[in-house]
Every structure is written in C-alpha cells, then in structure tokens.
Amino acid sequence: MTKFAPIVAGALLLAGCAEKPAPVPVPPPPSPTPRVFEITATDFAFQLPDTIPGGWVTLRVRNDGRELHHGAIYRLDQGKTLADMMKVSGPAMPDWLVAMGGPNAATPGGAIETTVMLDPGNYVLVCEIPSPDGKIHVMKGMLKPFTVVAPATEAVPVAVDVTVKLTDYAFEFVPELTAGKHIFRVETAPGQPHEIVIARLQPGKKAEDLLAWVDKMNGPPPIESVAGGTTALNAGRVTIFQAELTPGDYAVICFIPDAKDFKPHAAHGMMKTIKIS
C-alpha cells in the first residue's frame, strides 16, 4: 500500500482545497435596552406623553413638588375607562384594574425609576401617597391616562442579581441584601397586590417609625432617602429596579391597604429593618 500513499495524499489535498472554509459565526446584535420615559411629578399633576410604545420600558419620575410622589401604573381591561376607575371604592380591586408596578417613590427634588412590561392597551398613572391633610394625591387630581401601543423593536432589561418575592405578608430576598449597587427583579406571589419601598433610615430610626410617620405626617420623615422600589404589583407581574445600598439601616415596607381590613400591609407585618454593613 506504500506505492498508493502519494495518490491518496494528493486526493485528500485536492478535496481539502475544494471545500469552502467554514463560515465564521456572527454574534447576534445586542438587545436594545428599555426605552426611558421621563415623568415630571408636581403638586399635584404628572407630565407624560399621551401615547408611548410598550414592551419593557423604564419610567423615571422626577419630583418637582414639595411632597413625596410616586408613579403607580394601572391597566384598564375589559373596555373600562378612567371614569370606571374613579368609581372603584373599598380595598379590593376589580379584576379589570391591573396593578402593573411603577417608580416608588421620589423625594422632593429627587428622581427614581422602575422598568416595567407594558402590553398595548389603556393605562392610568396615579399617585396614591397621602398629603398631611389625609387626602391621597389622586383625589387631588394627580392622575394621567395614557395609551400603550406595540413597540417597533423589542427591548430586554439588564440582568438582575437580586430577586424579591412579595407574599402575604413578607419580603423574600434571594440572595440576602449586601452593600453595593443591585438590580432587583420583583414578583408578587398569588394573593393580594403588594409594593416594596426600600428607604435609608435616619440614625436610630426603624421601619416602625416610617409607618407611624406616614399615618400622621407630623414633622420631617424618619428617612434620609428612598433607594428604590415599585408600586402596587398584581400577582404574575414583574418589575425591575436598581438601588445602591450604602452601609446603614434601611426600612423595607409595603403600604398597600389590605383587602380585608384596609390597614396597610405593614400593619400585618410586611415591614422590616435591615442593616447593611
């Protein structure tokens, strides 16, 4: 077989030359990041476009008022309108009013943002924080209806490193919170809608002090700043927000009224003081 070796080698060489080079894999284009929409909050109104493209979007509330404000987003299903929403009373929400989450909450002069998934449909942006006189801001006209249309391109939020599950009545963090900048994925377990507020406390203060202050609003709040959070979120919905936690004590709290007794969920134990070191 030795005398056939050059022939075989030549055939293999020709075959190799005839083959086309393997194509170089082309990486897929990077996914676009969520669009950012600026919302200006004042005492007591929102500035937001009447129509925005949906999908994953980041809503940033800038507070130009003198009171705390947030941006709670509700989707109106089943052909319901803003007039129908204003007739809703009592702690339990109807099925057609879907809590989608939103930025929660911006201190005067500050800004806060949350990334949410918005399907095409009709929505209302409201502020449900109370004033010192006891009236919630939406009753003072702080609401803005808007329409969501299909996006031209899909967006993907950045990767998260902390998952928060909201249950009746607790917060479950995986992993546990540490100092540094984190991206939180928030989801609500089957049950009632919930929210999360992470606020840096004044020295010596606890989450219970924040709950007491919200009830009376006497004097300055017992917090230095709001690190991040999301407004009311129905089961099955997801929001994403970023927060930078520096060493200190933080309140983690839910103020959503309970469906049975209308007391805030914090009064049912849905609050905690966390020390970040």
Phi, psi and omega in degrees: 000353182296323183290344179267353184301315179298323180295314180297317181297319179296320179298317179295320179297315179296321179296319179296322180290330182285334182287142175283145178298145180298134180295143178279124180302134178258119181295146179295152179297149180296143179290135179295144178282157180303143176293147180252126177244125180277132176240123176263124178251131176232181176267092014217090182199161175243146169246115183206142178303151180291331182224134177224151174287147186265214190082205175284119179228150176254123178253124181246118178265122173255122186267105176261012180263189180252356177242165174298143175217148171225177181235090179273127184254130176235135175265136179261110180261175174058031177073013181286159184236177177301323179298321177294320180298320183290345178271350182291131178224158181090166185285333183275133179267143177291162183297331184280354179253104189254119178283119187257356186089183180159173182297132187213114346228158184260131175283160179306129181084355182255181179215152179210149183223155178215143178260127185229158175261117182242117174278157177305139181158191181256136185226164173224132175259126183226160171245120183253014178282138180278153172272168176303336179279000177094347181275134177284152189297330180297330178286349176260012177096010183272079178207153183213111175286146176207162182245140177250131179245166181297138181283155176287326178225150180274146179241154179233128180291162179293160181294143181261159176233354176225131175252134179240121175255129179260123182234176174271095008223086184201163173248132177242112180259131175225113355281184178296152184289142176225169177294150178122182180270128183232153173245117188260135168255123183248131176222147181254130177288161177307133184143217182278158171295150178219164173230172174220132172236127174247112186234135176284126185274153169295151180308132177084357182264160180231173180301325179299327178292324178293319178298317180294322181293318179299328181291323184249325184056042175266123179079184181290153179291152182278025181237153175270324182194166174257120182284323181168178179156183177220147177284188186311135185224121178290157175302139180090351178264160181224139170229164180226134175216159178251147177208138175254120184254117175261160181306136181152187179260138182232144171264133172243120194209152175236123182258004183299134178294140180288145183291344183260312186242001177068006175282150178298147180302334176300326178291343177263011176103002183273064174200153178203156173254126183243132177263124177256123181236000000 
